[in-house]
Amino acid sequence: MKDSFIKVGDSPSEIVVALAGNPNAGKTTLFNALTGLRQKVANYPGVTVERKEGIWKTKDLSLQLIDLPGLYSLEATSIDEQIALDVLTGKIKGLTTPSVVIAVVDATNLERNLYLVTQLIEKETPLVIALTMVDEAEKNGLNIDTEKLSQMLGVSVVAVTASTGRGLDELAKAVKANIGKKTKVPERLQSENNDHTSRIFKRYSFIAEVVQQSVSYGGQRDHKLSDKIDKVLTHRFWGLVILFFVLLIVFQAIFSWASIPMEFLDKAFGNLADLARTHLPAGIIADLVADGIIAGVGAVLVFLPQILILFLFISILEDTGYMARAAFLMDKIMSKFGLHGKAFLPLISSFACAIPGIMATRTIENPRDRLTTILIAPFMSCSARLPVYTVMIAAFFSDQTILGFISIGAVLMLAMYLLGISAAILIAFILKKTLLKSPPPPFVMELPPYRLPAFKNIIQNMLLRGLLFVKRAGTIILLISMILWALAYFPRYETENNEITEVEKASEQIRHSYAGQLGHLIEPVIKPLGFDWKIGIALISSFAAREVFVSTLSIIYNVGKDQNENNSNLVEAIRIAKKDDGSPAWTPLTALTLMVFYVLAMQCMSTVAVVRRETNSWKWTLLMIAYMTILAYTAAFLTHQIGSLFLKG
């Protein structure tokens, strides 16, 4: 996979510096502070583990900085730890062995963090320690003598606060002074006995001595504020209630906050397309630019506000320490269906759009659990499905009620959401029992201390993820959009009848286009679902984006652009539409069958592109498309055939 650059910076330096540390030690925050926007993100060869590199510009040097996956020790037990170990030992193809390693050590958890440090020292790795969370340690009554700590470990120790820039210049000096300089192993760590257990015992004994001599405790409180907060936020009942309201805010924000900028972007690209048509000579070039290129880019960028808002909240929840509590609360429920606790937020996010939901699975460390979540996220009924549900319900179910006051339309809408959730749970259960079978890992998660979010870091993460989304999804979607435009544009339909309207000409153009030919071609396949070739054209076009289905129907049924803004005209056209044999093209059963199909089918090229990028595999992407299509067809077939036994027409 080629590197995906967020921002093109200076040429990478030959001096490679690696950041290594435990999860939640402040490593990524330090990486962002040192590199700014001079970063690139890709995947390590052959795996889905994300690879982050950046240029660290000091006063006289530009260093290539690598942010390694979090790890607790060099005894690799996960793919993340194995990747980190391979980087440190120079086993990654195309990446040189780091000239110096910055060990990021959390001052509030010194003993646990120093275990990795002792292993790096034993390998004589050129090493500098960046001591983070010093201010929090002091608040908790811990006073760390950095000079004594440095003396006993035999490496430079620099106290840093990434959010304020404290200690970053001193860190740069220490790194430059230790480039290529092997670390001397202290006598207390030296041993001729290579027995694994003995070495572990020696390390912990050494760490205990170092902490005892370099850390003093001054009135540490027995009951921390974070412990009191956890009693509420991780409570079996109240914790779930609070989590519900937190997610409700996030969910509502993705829907409501994004609506205004999304409408603005939609109108902006519409105006840009009109501008292109105005200034370009009428013909294929103008149509390609307006309907292919501009419309293709706009179809991607319209999701950008949702991406930014999602990662804004994810960054805040992670920085404050609440994300770990949410996963802890949900793990017991999710694990019953083979899902990891951390899958909860990505799946919830997918109700707005599967794209940010899939991108949010990066918080799941286990590759199999992450892959399972990615493969079921598209089942969540995203906002793009709403136009389809709305038109179908308005056409056949809007005036019907149950018990005189419960709208059948509302019941059907809820049923579509529940159907998607049920399908996701079923597929997750099957995947975890078959292709992604593995013993359920114990959910061991460190609950980090509560912290005020660093807003500079949050904004930077949000912008980086947004720009990465545009680059990763945009190129593929642009190509797909142009292909779909060409299928609907060629061959050109010419008529000498000057009395037909432009809308009628557009309808005949689609009928005679390659897309129309495909509609006739697939009609025998979709006929058992109660669909005709016109519905087939809309199905084909909507594989780019689900909501395209509605606009395609408006052209097929001669509903003008201005009229299409009022769905009542399209609804009426659907009600009176006829098949070639004169029978009704649509019935309540046809509408219900179509909704079932759209709940379960993979009809979003943006999602396909992101799944391909996030899994780094066409195998899993094509598998997802295949089983979702088969499931959608089967469910729609059963809906139509069983429904035909009870409903007429």
BELCORHU-V662087 format. One record per residue. RES is the residue in one small letter. SS is DSSP state (H for helix, E for strand, - for the rest). Layout:
RES,SS  RES,SS
This chain:
m,-  k,-  d,-  s,E  f,E  i,-  k,-  v,-  g,-  d,-  s,-  p,-  s,-  e,-  i,-  v,E  v,E  a,E  l,E  a,E  g,E  n,-  p,-  n,-  a,-  g,-  k,H  t,H  t,H  l,H  f,H  n,H  a,H  l,H  t,H  g,-  l,-  r,-  q,E  k,E  v,E  a,E  n,E  y,-  p,-  g,-  v,-  t,-  v,-  e,E  r,E  k,E  e,E  g,E  i,E  w,E  k,E  t,-  k,-  d,-  l,-  s,E  l,E  q,E  l,E  i,E  d,E  l,-  p,-  g,-  l,-  y,-  s,-  l,-  e,-  a,-  t,-  s,-  i,H  d,H  e,H  q,H  i,H  a,H  l,H  d,H  v,H  l,H  t,-  g,-  k,-  i,-  k,-  g,-  l,-  t,-  t,-  p,-  s,-  v,E  v,E  i,E  a,E  v,E  v,E  d,E  a,H  t,H  n,H  l,H  e,H  r,H  n,H  l,H  y,H  l,H  v,H  t,H  q,H  l,H  i,H  e,H  k,-  e,-  t,-  p,-  l,E  v,E  i,E  a,E  l,E  t,E  m,-  v,H  d,H  e,H  a,H  e,H  k,H  n,-  g,-  l,E  n,E  i,E  d,-  t,H  e,H  k,H  l,H  s,H  q,H  m,H  l,H  g,-  v,-  s,E  v,E  v,E  a,E  v,-  t,E  a,-  s,-  t,-  g,-  r,E  g,-  l,H  d,H  e,H  l,H  a,H  k,H  a,H  v,H  k,H  a,H  n,-  i,-  g,-  k,-  k,-  t,-  k,-  v,-  p,-  e,H  r,H  l,H  q,-  s,-  e,-  n,-  n,-  d,-  h,H  t,H  s,H  r,H  i,H  f,H  k,H  r,H  y,H  s,H  f,H  i,H  a,H  e,H  v,H  v,H  q,H  q,H  s,H  v,E  s,E  y,E  g,-  g,-  q,-  r,-  d,-  h,-  k,-  l,H  s,H  d,H  k,H  i,H  d,H  k,H  v,H  l,H  t,-  h,-  r,-  f,-  w,H  g,H  l,H  v,H  i,H  l,H  f,H  f,H  v,H  l,H  l,H  i,H  v,H  f,H  q,H  a,H  i,H  f,H  s,H  w,H  a,H  s,H  i,H  p,H  m,H  e,H  f,H  l,H  d,H  k,H  a,H  f,H  g,H  n,H  l,H  a,H  d,H  l,H  a,H  r,H  t,H  h,H  l,-  p,-  a,-  g,-  i,H  i,H  a,H  d,H  l,H  v,H  a,H  d,H  g,H  i,H  i,H  a,H  g,H  v,H  g,H  a,H  v,H  l,H  v,-  f,-  l,H  p,H  q,H  i,H  l,H  i,H  l,H  f,H  l,H  f,H  i,H  s,H  i,H  l,H  e,H  d,H  t,H  g,-  y,H  m,H  a,H  r,H  a,H  a,H  f,H  l,H  m,H  d,H  k,H  i,H  m,H  s,H  k,-  f,-  g,-  l,-  h,-  g,-  k,-  a,H  f,H  l,H  p,H  l,H  i,H  s,H  s,-  f,-  a,-  c,-  a,H  i,H  p,H  g,H  i,H  m,H  a,H  t,H  r,H  t,H  i,-  e,-  n,-  p,H  r,H  d,H  r,H  l,H  t,H  t,H  i,H  l,H  i,H  a,H  p,-  f,-  m,-  s,-  c,-  s,H  a,H  r,H  l,H  p,H  v,H  y,H  t,H  v,H  m,H  i,H  a,H  a,H  f,H  f,-  s,-  d,-  q,-  t,E  i,E  l,-  g,-  f,-  i,E  s,E  i,H  g,H  a,H  v,H  l,H  m,H  l,H  a,H  m,H  y,H  l,H  l,H  g,H  i,H  s,H  a,H  a,H  i,H  l,H  i,H  a,H  f,H  i,H  l,H  k,H  k,H  t,-  l,-  l,-  k,-  s,-  p,-  p,-  p,-  p,-  f,-  v,-  m,-  e,-  l,-  p,-  p,-  y,-  r,-  l,-  p,-  a,-  f,H  k,H  n,H  i,H  i,H  q,H  n,H  m,H  l,H  l,H  r,H  g,H  l,H  l,H  f,H  v,H  k,H  r,H  a,H  g,H  t,H  i,H  i,H  l,H  l,H  i,H  s,H  m,H  i,H  l,H  w,H  a,H  l,H  a,H  y,H  f,-  p,-  r,-  y,-  e,-  t,-  e,-  n,-  n,-  e,-  i,-  t,-  e,H  v,H  e,H  k,H  a,H  s,H  e,H  q,H  i,H  r,H  h,H  s,-  y,H  a,H  g,H  q,H  l,H  g,H  h,H  l,H  i,H  e,H  p,H  v,H  i,H  k,H  p,H  l,H  g,-  f,-  d,-  w,H  k,H  i,H  g,H  i,H  a,H  l,H  i,H  s,H  s,-  f,-  a,-  a,-  r,-  e,-  v,H  f,H  v,H  s,H  t,H  l,H  s,H  i,H  i,H  y,-  n,-  v,-  g,-  k,H  d,H  q,H  n,H  e,-  n,-  n,H  s,H  n,H  l,H  v,H  e,H  a,H  i,H  r,H  i,H  a,-  k,E  k,-  d,-  d,-  g,-  s,-  p,E  a,-  w,-  t,-  p,H  l,H  t,H  a,H  l,H  t,H  l,H  m,H  v,H  f,H  y,H  v,H  l,H  a,-  m,-  q,-  c,-  m,H  s,H  t,H  v,H  a,H  v,H  v,H  r,H  r,H  e,H  t,H  n,-  s,-  w,H  k,H  w,H  t,H  l,H  l,H  m,H  i,H  a,H  y,H  m,H  t,H  i,H  l,H  a,H  y,H  t,H  a,H  a,H  f,H  l,H  t,H  h,H  q,H  i,H  g,H  s,H  l,H  f,H  l,-  k,-  g,-
